[in-house]
Every structure is written in structure tokens, then in C-alpha cells.
């Protein structure tokens, strides 16, 4: 009887160890799969941060060039108006006045063509649009940085908690770095316009 009892306890212990082993194995597989999913989320978030930075790199030069072109066009128009006004004011004879008037009529015709081709000629509106675009881009960058840091925080917390930290070590899951602003990032970039 004692032999049967001893055999039954040994068999029960083997079954118990087998069940515990299966549970630990299943937990390890699940933890590793979750680590992979969280690591992929970190990588995806980082790719999105890079995406919005690329958007800014693509957007800013094009917008600045557009604004500079509009501002140069306005500058040229105002210079022509000033020159025509001076010619009219300085005219001493009817012929000089007629020449100044022809210059202004030619300018008005050219100006109408320009306005028809570029109905939004006001540089102040163009600058406003540039600022709106830049602000939107900067907001997107901030949003994606925040999302990246949230994904990193979630991942780092997950792989550091016991017993997942042991599993993470076995499968070489390492701590990810947060996105941190560079020194001087609190100062907004300066946008300048060159008009000859």
C-alpha cells in the first residue's frame, strides 16, 4: 500500500511539475510575443517621427521660396508705382507728362496680367499661410514625439517588470531611449526672407 501511495505521489508530482512547466512556458511565449509587439510599436512610432520631420524638410523650403517670390513681386510693383509717381510729379512739359502716363498705363496693363495669374498677391497673406503651415508641422512633430515616447515608456516598463525582465534578457530585448529635445530646442527656429 505504501508503494502505491509513494508511486501515486511521485506521479502526481510529475503531473504538477509538467502543468507548472506548461504554464511557465506559455507565459514566456506570451511575454516574448508582447515584447515583440511593443518593440514594433516603438519602431513604428519612430518611423512616424521621421516622417513628420521629413515633411517639415520638404515643406519649409518650398513655402519660404514661395513667400520670397511673392514678396519680391510686391517689392517690384511698389518700386514701379513709386517711380511712375515721381515721373508724373517731376514732369515739366506735356510730353514728359505723356511719357510718364504711358509708363503708368503700361505698368497697369502688366499689373492686371500679374493679378489675373496670381490672384493672391498680398505677401502678408502668404506669410500668414506660411506661419500656419509651419505651426501645423511643428504641432505634428510634437504629437509624434509624444506618441513615440509613450510607446517607449510602455515597452520599457513591460520589459523591466518581473518576471518579464528575465525573459527580455534571454531574448535580448533592451531598453529603448526616449526622444529628448536637443540643447537649445526651446528656441524657435528663425525664418528669414531675402529680397534683393
Secondary structure, DSSP 8 states (H G I E B T S, - for coil): -HHHHHHHHHHHHHHHHHHHHHHHHHHHHHHHHHHHHHHHHHHHHHHHHHHHHHHHHHHHHHHHHHHHHHHHHHHHHHHHHHHHHHHHHH--SHHHHHHHHHHHHHHHHHHHHHHHH-S---HHHHHHHHHHHHHHHHHHHHHHHHHHHHHHHHHHHHHHSTTHHHHHHHTT----------TTTTS---------
